[in-house]
């Protein structure tokens, strides 16, 4: 069994969603986490996860959307995270590539999500793009000020220094279909060096479909290709990689255990 630790199932509807979930099951994907990008998604994501035993969800606001509404309140995030199908907070973080929201507002939202994750005792799912230094600095500052918290750098495409900071602070690192792209040698080198007990896999569906589906709509079934590549990089067989990443998922997302 594999687990897709990060996908966006709200992009799929009706019969299409049913078919996507069926293909995931046929491919051996036992569980999936549908990730929030806006707080007003929470009721629908929780309902979806409650309807399907193999689904979990998170609650939070993506950095792209933090200027569209008042900032999420820590207490509201903590209250939503109390639901048994909500296993994490996020995705939150910083995105300086698109800069769709002012950077100070992204940073404030990121800190709120960190504090909510710590208070709720669930992991924070972190989006990091072209913001390595500020991500690392905020992680350090919040850890020193409020204590350690669980977190995951999702869809890792950052530099080695951010990976090392995350590992030092107890974080986990997840790899997406980008791991299979021909020009992703630097990401593969980092994936090779991450401690085995901190690795996860994901699709980020419907984005970033792995080779051999690159350029098509991604879906959870395709996480098998990322897992296969990660196993190859690590010198493991597919079953060992699956067992390893599932164990890591359970250790990080403790509510799924």
C-alpha positions, 0 to 999 in steps of 0.5 A: 500500500502507498499513501498519497500524502498531498492532493487536492480532491476538491478539483474532482467531482461526481463520477469523475471523483468516483473514477479517480478514487477507484483508479487509486484503489486499483493502483494500491493507494490505500489512503489520500490526504485532501489538502485545504487552500482556503478556509471556506473549503473546510466543511466540504473537505471534512464532508468528503473525508467523512464520506470515504474511509480512505480519505483524510483532510487538512484545514488552512490557507495557501499563501496565494489566498491570504489577501482574499479574506481576513487572516485565519484565526489561530483559535478557528484553525484549532477548532477545525483541527479537532474533527477526527478526519482533519489530520493537519493544518495547511497548506501554509507557507511562503510563495515568492515566485508568484507573489500573489499576496504581500510578503508580510501578510504571507509571513503573518499567516504562516506564523498563525498556522504554525501556532495553530498546528502546535496548539492542535498537536497536528502537523503543519503542511508547508508550501515553500517556493522561492522563499527558502531563507524566510521559511527557514528563519520563521521555522527557527524563530517559532521553534525557539519562541514556542517550542517544537512542532511537527511539520512537513515540507511538501512537494520539495523543490527547494535547496539543500539548506532548507532541507537541512534546517527542516531536518534539524528541527524535526521536520519531514520532507515529501517528494512529488512527481517533480522527482521524475522530471529529467532536469530534477537532478538536484532534487533527486540528490536531496532525496537520496540524502534525506534520512529514511525515517523522514521521507513521504511521497505525494502527487499534489494532484491535479498538478505536477503529473510524474513521468510517464504522465507528465503534461496530463492531469495528475491524480492519486494513482500516479503516486506509484511512479514517484514512489518507484523513482524514490525507491530507485534513488534510495536503492530499495525495492517498491515494497520496502519503499511503500512500507517505509513511507507509510510508517513515516506517514503514521508517525507524522500524522498521528491521528491516522494511526 
